[in-house]
Amino acid sequence: MSLNHANLGVLASGSVDNTMKVWDIVKEACVHTSSHHSAAVKKVDWSSVDMSVILTASEDKTIGVLDSRFPNDHIIHTSQ
């Protein structure tokens, strides 16, 4: 899990169900689910440069870059 330090009411989490979720802590609700990985999401972190960007890493040996302002757009990088 990773707390957004620019907006302390927002949390990102990774899961063994291959998803990354963005949570509204105040509402106690998931506001977005992304299924861009094919294996467990082991690491999520908000970018220190742009706090709207979420970085993910998965057991599928890929990393993801998502902009929380445009949650359906993402970039996946596969290690060779």
MODELLER restraints for C-alpha pairs under 7 A, 6 or more apart:
rsr = mdl.restraints
at = mdl.atoms
rsr.add(forms.Gaussian(group=physical.xy_distance, feature=features.Distance(at['CA:1:A'], at['CA:11:A']), mean=6.89, stdev=0.5))
rsr.add(forms.Gaussian(group=physical.xy_distance, feature=features.Distance(at['CA:1:A'], at['CA:12:A']), mean=5.55, stdev=0.5))
rsr.add(forms.Gaussian(group=physical.xy_distance, feature=features.Distance(at['CA:1:A'], at['CA:13:A']), mean=4.25, stdev=0.5))
rsr.add(forms.Gaussian(group=physical.xy_distance, feature=features.Distance(at['CA:1:A'], at['CA:14:A']), mean=6.46, stdev=0.5))
rsr.add(forms.Gaussian(group=physical.xy_distance, feature=features.Distance(at['CA:1:A'], at['CA:44:A']), mean=6.19, stdev=0.5))
rsr.add(forms.Gaussian(group=physical.xy_distance, feature=features.Distance(at['CA:2:A'], at['CA:11:A']), mean=5.68, stdev=0.5))
rsr.add(forms.Gaussian(group=physical.xy_distance, feature=features.Distance(at['CA:2:A'], at['CA:12:A']), mean=5.19, stdev=0.5))
rsr.add(forms.Gaussian(group=physical.xy_distance, feature=features.Distance(at['CA:2:A'], at['CA:13:A']), mean=6.41, stdev=0.5))
rsr.add(forms.Gaussian(group=physical.xy_distance, feature=features.Distance(at['CA:2:A'], at['CA:44:A']), mean=6.20, stdev=0.5))
rsr.add(forms.Gaussian(group=physical.xy_distance, feature=features.Distance(at['CA:2:A'], at['CA:45:A']), mean=5.32, stdev=0.5))
rsr.add(forms.Gaussian(group=physical.xy_distance, feature=features.Distance(at['CA:2:A'], at['CA:46:A']), mean=6.74, stdev=0.5))
rsr.add(forms.Gaussian(group=physical.xy_distance, feature=features.Distance(at['CA:3:A'], at['CA:10:A']), mean=6.25, stdev=0.5))
rsr.add(forms.Gaussian(group=physical.xy_distance, feature=features.Distance(at['CA:3:A'], at['CA:11:A']), mean=4.54, stdev=0.5))
rsr.add(forms.Gaussian(group=physical.xy_distance, feature=features.Distance(at['CA:3:A'], at['CA:12:A']), mean=6.48, stdev=0.5))
rsr.add(forms.Gaussian(group=physical.xy_distance, feature=features.Distance(at['CA:4:A'], at['CA:10:A']), mean=5.63, stdev=0.5))
rsr.add(forms.Gaussian(group=physical.xy_distance, feature=features.Distance(at['CA:4:A'], at['CA:11:A']), mean=5.92, stdev=0.5))
rsr.add(forms.Gaussian(group=physical.xy_distance, feature=features.Distance(at['CA:4:A'], at['CA:46:A']), mean=6.21, stdev=0.5))
rsr.add(forms.Gaussian(group=physical.xy_distance, feature=features.Distance(at['CA:4:A'], at['CA:51:A']), mean=6.80, stdev=0.5))
rsr.add(forms.Gaussian(group=physical.xy_distance, feature=features.Distance(at['CA:6:A'], at['CA:51:A']), mean=6.34, stdev=0.5))
rsr.add(forms.Gaussian(group=physical.xy_distance, feature=features.Distance(at['CA:9:A'], at['CA:24:A']), mean=5.89, stdev=0.5))
rsr.add(forms.Gaussian(group=physical.xy_distance, feature=features.Distance(at['CA:9:A'], at['CA:25:A']), mean=5.06, stdev=0.5))
rsr.add(forms.Gaussian(group=physical.xy_distance, feature=features.Distance(at['CA:9:A'], at['CA:26:A']), mean=6.07, stdev=0.5))
rsr.add(forms.Gaussian(group=physical.xy_distance, feature=features.Distance(at['CA:10:A'], at['CA:22:A']), mean=6.95, stdev=0.5))
rsr.add(forms.Gaussian(group=physical.xy_distance, feature=features.Distance(at['CA:10:A'], at['CA:23:A']), mean=5.64, stdev=0.5))
rsr.add(forms.Gaussian(group=physical.xy_distance, feature=features.Distance(at['CA:10:A'], at['CA:24:A']), mean=5.05, stdev=0.5))
rsr.add(forms.Gaussian(group=physical.xy_distance, feature=features.Distance(at['CA:10:A'], at['CA:25:A']), mean=5.87, stdev=0.5))
rsr.add(forms.Gaussian(group=physical.xy_distance, feature=features.Distance(at['CA:11:A'], at['CA:22:A']), mean=5.73, stdev=0.5))
rsr.add(forms.Gaussian(group=physical.xy_distance, feature=features.Distance(at['CA:11:A'], at['CA:23:A']), mean=5.06, stdev=0.5))
rsr.add(forms.Gaussian(group=physical.xy_distance, feature=features.Distance(at['CA:11:A'], at['CA:24:A']), mean=6.73, stdev=0.5))
rsr.add(forms.Gaussian(group=physical.xy_distance, feature=features.Distance(at['CA:11:A'], at['CA:25:A']), mean=6.90, stdev=0.5))
rsr.add(forms.Gaussian(group=physical.xy_distance, feature=features.Distance(at['CA:12:A'], at['CA:20:A']), mean=7.00, stdev=0.5))
rsr.add(forms.Gaussian(group=physical.xy_distance, feature=features.Distance(at['CA:12:A'], at['CA:21:A']), mean=5.59, stdev=0.5))
rsr.add(forms.Gaussian(group=physical.xy_distance, feature=features.Distance(at['CA:12:A'], at['CA:22:A']), mean=4.47, stdev=0.5))
rsr.add(forms.Gaussian(group=physical.xy_distance, feature=features.Distance(at['CA:12:A'], at['CA:23:A']), mean=6.14, stdev=0.5))
rsr.add(forms.Gaussian(group=physical.xy_distance, feature=features.Distance(at['CA:12:A'], at['CA:44:A']), mean=6.68, stdev=0.5))
rsr.add(forms.Gaussian(group=physical.xy_distance, feature=features.Distance(at['CA:13:A'], at['CA:20:A']), mean=5.58, stdev=0.5))
rsr.add(forms.Gaussian(group=physical.xy_distance, feature=features.Distance(at['CA:13:A'], at['CA:21:A']), mean=5.26, stdev=0.5))
rsr.add(forms.Gaussian(group=physical.xy_distance, feature=features.Distance(at['CA:13:A'], at['CA:22:A']), mean=6.56, stdev=0.5))
rsr.add(forms.Gaussian(group=physical.xy_distance, feature=features.Distance(at['CA:13:A'], at['CA:44:A']), mean=6.25, stdev=0.5))
rsr.add(forms.Gaussian(group=physical.xy_distance, feature=features.Distance(at['CA:14:A'], at['CA:20:A']), mean=4.50, stdev=0.5))
rsr.add(forms.Gaussian(group=physical.xy_distance, feature=features.Distance(at['CA:14:A'], at['CA:21:A']), mean=6.53, stdev=0.5))
rsr.add(forms.Gaussian(group=physical.xy_distance, feature=features.Distance(at['CA:14:A'], at['CA:41:A']), mean=4.85, stdev=0.5))
rsr.add(forms.Gaussian(group=physical.xy_distance, feature=features.Distance(at['CA:14:A'], at['CA:42:A']), mean=6.11, stdev=0.5))
rsr.add(forms.Gaussian(group=physical.xy_distance, feature=features.Distance(at['CA:14:A'], at['CA:43:A']), mean=6.30, stdev=0.5))
rsr.add(forms.Gaussian(group=physical.xy_distance, feature=features.Distance(at['CA:14:A'], at['CA:44:A']), mean=6.04, stdev=0.5))
rsr.add(forms.Gaussian(group=physical.xy_distance, feature=features.Distance(at['CA:15:A'], at['CA:40:A']), mean=5.81, stdev=0.5))
rsr.add(forms.Gaussian(group=physical.xy_distance, feature=features.Distance(at['CA:15:A'], at['CA:41:A']), mean=5.22, stdev=0.5))
rsr.add(forms.Gaussian(group=physical.xy_distance, feature=features.Distance(at['CA:15:A'], at['CA:42:A']), mean=6.93, stdev=0.5))
rsr.add(forms.Gaussian(group=physical.xy_distance, feature=features.Distance(at['CA:16:A'], at['CA:40:A']), mean=4.06, stdev=0.5))
rsr.add(forms.Gaussian(group=physical.xy_distance, feature=features.Distance(at['CA:16:A'], at['CA:41:A']), mean=6.09, stdev=0.5))
rsr.add(forms.Gaussian(group=physical.xy_distance, feature=features.Distance(at['CA:17:A'], at['CA:40:A']), mean=5.94, stdev=0.5))
rsr.add(forms.Gaussian(group=physical.xy_distance, feature=features.Distance(at['CA:18:A'], at['CA:35:A']), mean=6.24, stdev=0.5))
rsr.add(forms.Gaussian(group=physical.xy_distance, feature=features.Distance(at['CA:18:A'], at['CA:37:A']), mean=5.60, stdev=0.5))
rsr.add(forms.Gaussian(group=physical.xy_distance, feature=features.Distance(at['CA:18:A'], at['CA:38:A']), mean=5.86, stdev=0.5))
rsr.add(forms.Gaussian(group=physical.xy_distance, feature=features.Distance(at['CA:18:A'], at['CA:39:A']), mean=4.92, stdev=0.5))
rsr.add(forms.Gaussian(group=physical.xy_distance, feature=features.Distance(at['CA:18:A'], at['CA:40:A']), mean=4.39, stdev=0.5))
rsr.add(forms.Gaussian(group=physical.xy_distance, feature=features.Distance(at['CA:18:A'], at['CA:41:A']), mean=5.46, stdev=0.5))
rsr.add(forms.Gaussian(group=physical.xy_distance, feature=features.Distance(at['CA:19:A'], at['CA:33:A']), mean=6.54, stdev=0.5))
rsr.add(forms.Gaussian(group=physical.xy_distance, feature=features.Distance(at['CA:19:A'], at['CA:34:A']), mean=5.55, stdev=0.5))
rsr.add(forms.Gaussian(group=physical.xy_distance, feature=features.Distance(at['CA:19:A'], at['CA:35:A']), mean=4.72, stdev=0.5))
rsr.add(forms.Gaussian(group=physical.xy_distance, feature=features.Distance(at['CA:19:A'], at['CA:37:A']), mean=6.85, stdev=0.5))
rsr.add(forms.Gaussian(group=physical.xy_distance, feature=features.Distance(at['CA:19:A'], at['CA:41:A']), mean=6.42, stdev=0.5))
rsr.add(forms.Gaussian(group=physical.xy_distance, feature=features.Distance(at['CA:20:A'], at['CA:33:A']), mean=5.82, stdev=0.5))
rsr.add(forms.Gaussian(group=physical.xy_distance, feature=features.Distance(at['CA:20:A'], at['CA:34:A']), mean=5.22, stdev=0.5))
rsr.add(forms.Gaussian(group=physical.xy_distance, feature=features.Distance(at['CA:20:A'], at['CA:35:A']), mean=6.67, stdev=0.5))
rsr.add(forms.Gaussian(group=physical.xy_distance, feature=features.Distance(at['CA:20:A'], at['CA:41:A']), mean=6.81, stdev=0.5))
rsr.add(forms.Gaussian(group=physical.xy_distance, feature=features.Distance(at['CA:21:A'], at['CA:30:A']), mean=6.60, stdev=0.5))
rsr.add(forms.Gaussian(group=physical.xy_distance, feature=features.Distance(at['CA:21:A'], at['CA:32:A']), mean=5.65, stdev=0.5))
rsr.add(forms.Gaussian(group=physical.xy_distance, feature=features.Distance(at['CA:21:A'], at['CA:33:A']), mean=4.48, stdev=0.5))
rsr.add(forms.Gaussian(group=physical.xy_distance, feature=features.Distance(at['CA:21:A'], at['CA:34:A']), mean=6.30, stdev=0.5))
rsr.add(forms.Gaussian(group=physical.xy_distance, feature=features.Distance(at['CA:22:A'], at['CA:30:A']), mean=5.85, stdev=0.5))
rsr.add(forms.Gaussian(group=physical.xy_distance, feature=features.Distance(at['CA:22:A'], at['CA:31:A']), mean=5.73, stdev=0.5))
rsr.add(forms.Gaussian(group=physical.xy_distance, feature=features.Distance(at['CA:22:A'], at['CA:32:A']), mean=5.22, stdev=0.5))
rsr.add(forms.Gaussian(group=physical.xy_distance, feature=features.Distance(at['CA:22:A'], at['CA:33:A']), mean=6.59, stdev=0.5))
rsr.add(forms.Gaussian(group=physical.xy_distance, feature=features.Distance(at['CA:23:A'], at['CA:29:A']), mean=5.70, stdev=0.5))
rsr.add(forms.Gaussian(group=physical.xy_distance, feature=features.Distance(at['CA:23:A'], at['CA:30:A']), mean=4.34, stdev=0.5))
rsr.add(forms.Gaussian(group=physical.xy_distance, feature=features.Distance(at['CA:23:A'], at['CA:31:A']), mean=5.55, stdev=0.5))
rsr.add(forms.Gaussian(group=physical.xy_distance, feature=features.Distance(at['CA:24:A'], at['CA:30:A']), mean=6.19, stdev=0.5))
rsr.add(forms.Gaussian(group=physical.xy_distance, feature=features.Distance(at['CA:24:A'], at['CA:31:A']), mean=6.41, stdev=0.5))
rsr.add(forms.Gaussian(group=physical.xy_distance, feature=features.Distance(at['CA:37:A'], at['CA:58:A']), mean=6.65, stdev=0.5))
rsr.add(forms.Gaussian(group=physical.xy_distance, feature=features.Distance(at['CA:37:A'], at['CA:60:A']), mean=6.88, stdev=0.5))
rsr.add(forms.Gaussian(group=physical.xy_distance, feature=features.Distance(at['CA:38:A'], at['CA:60:A']), mean=5.97, stdev=0.5))
rsr.add(forms.Gaussian(group=physical.xy_distance, feature=features.Distance(at['CA:39:A'], at['CA:58:A']), mean=6.16, stdev=0.5))
rsr.add(forms.Gaussian(group=physical.xy_distance, feature=features.Distance(at['CA:39:A'], at['CA:59:A']), mean=5.40, stdev=0.5))
rsr.add(forms.Gaussian(group=physical.xy_distance, feature=features.Distance(at['CA:39:A'], at['CA:60:A']), mean=5.02, stdev=0.5))
rsr.add(forms.Gaussian(group=physical.xy_distance, feature=features.Distance(at['CA:40:A'], at['CA:58:A']), mean=5.58, stdev=0.5))
rsr.add(forms.Gaussian(group=physical.xy_distance, feature=features.Distance(at['CA:40:A'], at['CA:59:A']), mean=5.51, stdev=0.5))
rsr.add(forms.Gaussian(group=physical.xy_distance, feature=features.Distance(at['CA:41:A'], at['CA:56:A']), mean=6.89, stdev=0.5))
rsr.add(forms.Gaussian(group=physical.xy_distance, feature=features.Distance(at['CA:41:A'], at['CA:57:A']), mean=5.86, stdev=0.5))
rsr.add(forms.Gaussian(group=physical.xy_distance, feature=features.Distance(at['CA:41:A'], at['CA:58:A']), mean=4.24, stdev=0.5))
rsr.add(forms.Gaussian(group=physical.xy_distance, feature=features.Distance(at['CA:41:A'], at['CA:59:A']), mean=6.50, stdev=0.5))
rsr.add(forms.Gaussian(group=physical.xy_distance, feature=features.Distance(at['CA:42:A'], at['CA:57:A']), mean=5.84, stdev=0.5))
rsr.add(forms.Gaussian(group=physical.xy_distance, feature=features.Distance(at['CA:42:A'], at['CA:58:A']), mean=5.24, stdev=0.5))
rsr.add(forms.Gaussian(group=physical.xy_distance, feature=features.Distance(at['CA:42:A'], at['CA:59:A']), mean=6.69, stdev=0.5))
rsr.add(forms.Gaussian(group=physical.xy_distance, feature=features.Distance(at['CA:43:A'], at['CA:56:A']), mean=5.52, stdev=0.5))
rsr.add(forms.Gaussian(group=physical.xy_distance, feature=features.Distance(at['CA:43:A'], at['CA:57:A']), mean=5.06, stdev=0.5))
rsr.add(forms.Gaussian(group=physical.xy_distance, feature=features.Distance(at['CA:43:A'], at['CA:58:A']), mean=6.88, stdev=0.5))
rsr.add(forms.Gaussian(group=physical.xy_distance, feature=features.Distance(at['CA:44:A'], at['CA:54:A']), mean=6.83, stdev=0.5))
rsr.add(forms.Gaussian(group=physical.xy_distance, feature=features.Distance(at['CA:44:A'], at['CA:55:A']), mean=5.60, stdev=0.5))
rsr.add(forms.Gaussian(group=physical.xy_distance, feature=features.Distance(at['CA:44:A'], at['CA:56:A']), mean=4.50, stdev=0.5))
rsr.add(forms.Gaussian(group=physical.xy_distance, feature=features.Distance(at['CA:44:A'], at['CA:57:A']), mean=6.62, stdev=0.5))
rsr.add(forms.Gaussian(group=physical.xy_distance, feature=features.Distance(at['CA:45:A'], at['CA:54:A']), mean=5.72, stdev=0.5))
rsr.add(forms.Gaussian(group=physical.xy_distance, feature=features.Distance(at['CA:45:A'], at['CA:55:A']), mean=5.27, stdev=0.5))
rsr.add(forms.Gaussian(group=physical.xy_distance, feature=features.Distance(at['CA:45:A'], at['CA:56:A']), mean=6.65, stdev=0.5))
rsr.add(forms.Gaussian(group=physical.xy_distance, feature=features.Distance(at['CA:46:A'], at['CA:53:A']), mean=5.81, stdev=0.5))
rsr.add(forms.Gaussian(group=physical.xy_distance, feature=features.Distance(at['CA:46:A'], at['CA:54:A']), mean=4.53, stdev=0.5))
rsr.add(forms.Gaussian(group=physical.xy_distance, feature=features.Distance(at['CA:46:A'], at['CA:55:A']), mean=6.14, stdev=0.5))
rsr.add(forms.Gaussian(group=physical.xy_distance, feature=features.Distance(at['CA:47:A'], at['CA:53:A']), mean=5.45, stdev=0.5))
rsr.add(forms.Gaussian(group=physical.xy_distance, feature=features.Distance(at['CA:47:A'], at['CA:54:A']), mean=5.98, stdev=0.5))
rsr.add(forms.Gaussian(group=physical.xy_distance, feature=features.Distance(at['CA:47:A'], at['CA:55:A']), mean=6.73, stdev=0.5))
rsr.add(forms.Gaussian(group=physical.xy_distance, feature=features.Distance(at['CA:52:A'], at['CA:67:A']), mean=5.68, stdev=0.5))
rsr.add(forms.Gaussian(group=physical.xy_distance, feature=features.Distance(at['CA:52:A'], at['CA:68:A']), mean=5.28, stdev=0.5))
rsr.add(forms.Gaussian(group=physical.xy_distance, feature=features.Distance(at['CA:52:A'], at['CA:69:A']), mean=6.60, stdev=0.5))
rsr.add(forms.Gaussian(group=physical.xy_distance, feature=features.Distance(at['CA:53:A'], at['CA:65:A']), mean=6.86, stdev=0.5))
rsr.add(forms.Gaussian(group=physical.xy_distance, feature=features.Distance(at['CA:53:A'], at['CA:66:A']), mean=5.58, stdev=0.5))
rsr.add(forms.Gaussian(group=physical.xy_distance, feature=features.Distance(at['CA:53:A'], at['CA:67:A']), mean=4.40, stdev=0.5))
rsr.add(forms.Gaussian(group=physical.xy_distance, feature=features.Distance(at['CA:53:A'], at['CA:68:A']), mean=5.96, stdev=0.5))
rsr.add(forms.Gaussian(group=physical.xy_distance, feature=features.Distance(at['CA:54:A'], at['CA:65:A']), mean=5.85, stdev=0.5))
rsr.add(forms.Gaussian(group=physical.xy_distance, feature=features.Distance(at['CA:54:A'], at['CA:66:A']), mean=5.15, stdev=0.5))
rsr.add(forms.Gaussian(group=physical.xy_distance, feature=features.Distance(at['CA:54:A'], at['CA:67:A']), mean=6.23, stdev=0.5))
rsr.add(forms.Gaussian(group=physical.xy_distance, feature=features.Distance(at['CA:54:A'], at['CA:68:A']), mean=6.93, stdev=0.5))
rsr.add(forms.Gaussian(group=physical.xy_distance, feature=features.Distance(at['CA:55:A'], at['CA:64:A']), mean=5.65, stdev=0.5))
rsr.add(forms.Gaussian(group=physical.xy_distance, feature=features.Distance(at['CA:55:A'], at['CA:65:A']), mean=4.78, stdev=0.5))
rsr.add(forms.Gaussian(group=physical.xy_distance, feature=features.Distance(at['CA:55:A'], at['CA:66:A']), mean=6.52, stdev=0.5))
rsr.add(forms.Gaussian(group=physical.xy_distance, feature=features.Distance(at['CA:56:A'], at['CA:63:A']), mean=5.42, stdev=0.5))
rsr.add(forms.Gaussian(group=physical.xy_distance, feature=features.Distance(at['CA:56:A'], at['CA:64:A']), mean=4.86, stdev=0.5))
rsr.add(forms.Gaussian(group=physical.xy_distance, feature=features.Distance(at['CA:56:A'], at['CA:65:A']), mean=6.51, stdev=0.5))
rsr.add(forms.Gaussian(group=physical.xy_distance, feature=features.Distance(at['CA:57:A'], at['CA:63:A']), mean=4.42, stdev=0.5))
rsr.add(forms.Gaussian(group=physical.xy_distance, feature=features.Distance(at['CA:57:A'], at['CA:64:A']), mean=6.39, stdev=0.5))
rsr.add(forms.Gaussian(group=physical.xy_distance, feature=features.Distance(at['CA:61:A'], at['CA:78:A']), mean=6.35, stdev=0.5))
rsr.add(forms.Gaussian(group=physical.xy_distance, feature=features.Distance(at['CA:61:A'], at['CA:79:A']), mean=6.23, stdev=0.5))
rsr.add(forms.Gaussian(group=physical.xy_distance, feature=features.Distance(at['CA:62:A'], at['CA:76:A']), mean=6.54, stdev=0.5))
rsr.add(forms.Gaussian(group=physical.xy_distance, feature=features.Distance(at['CA:62:A'], at['CA:77:A']), mean=5.44, stdev=0.5))
rsr.add(forms.Gaussian(group=physical.xy_distance, feature=features.Distance(at['CA:62:A'], at['CA:78:A']), mean=4.52, stdev=0.5))
rsr.add(forms.Gaussian(group=physical.xy_distance, feature=features.Distance(at['CA:62:A'], at['CA:79:A']), mean=6.25, stdev=0.5))
rsr.add(forms.Gaussian(group=physical.xy_distance, feature=features.Distance(at['CA:63:A'], at['CA:76:A']), mean=5.76, stdev=0.5))
rsr.add(forms.Gaussian(group=physical.xy_distance, feature=features.Distance(at['CA:63:A'], at['CA:77:A']), mean=5.34, stdev=0.5))
rsr.add(forms.Gaussian(group=physical.xy_distance, feature=features.Distance(at['CA:63:A'], at['CA:78:A']), mean=6.77, stdev=0.5))
rsr.add(forms.Gaussian(group=physical.xy_distance, feature=features.Distance(at['CA:64:A'], at['CA:74:A']), mean=6.75, stdev=0.5))
rsr.add(forms.Gaussian(group=physical.xy_distance, feature=features.Distance(at['CA:64:A'], at['CA:75:A']), mean=5.60, stdev=0.5))
rsr.add(forms.Gaussian(group=physical.xy_distance, feature=features.Distance(at['CA:64:A'], at['CA:76:A']), mean=4.57, stdev=0.5))
rsr.add(forms.Gaussian(group=physical.xy_distance, feature=features.Distance(at['CA:64:A'], at['CA:77:A']), mean=6.43, stdev=0.5))
rsr.add(forms.Gaussian(group=physical.xy_distance, feature=features.Distance(at['CA:65:A'], at['CA:74:A']), mean=5.68, stdev=0.5))
rsr.add(forms.Gaussian(group=physical.xy_distance, feature=features.Distance(at['CA:65:A'], at['CA:75:A']), mean=5.18, stdev=0.5))
rsr.add(forms.Gaussian(group=physical.xy_distance, feature=features.Distance(at['CA:65:A'], at['CA:76:A']), mean=6.62, stdev=0.5))
rsr.add(forms.Gaussian(group=physical.xy_distance, feature=features.Distance(at['CA:66:A'], at['CA:73:A']), mean=6.55, stdev=0.5))
rsr.add(forms.Gaussian(group=physical.xy_distance, feature=features.Distance(at['CA:66:A'], at['CA:74:A']), mean=4.69, stdev=0.5))
rsr.add(forms.Gaussian(group=physical.xy_distance, feature=features.Distance(at['CA:66:A'], at['CA:75:A']), mean=6.67, stdev=0.5))
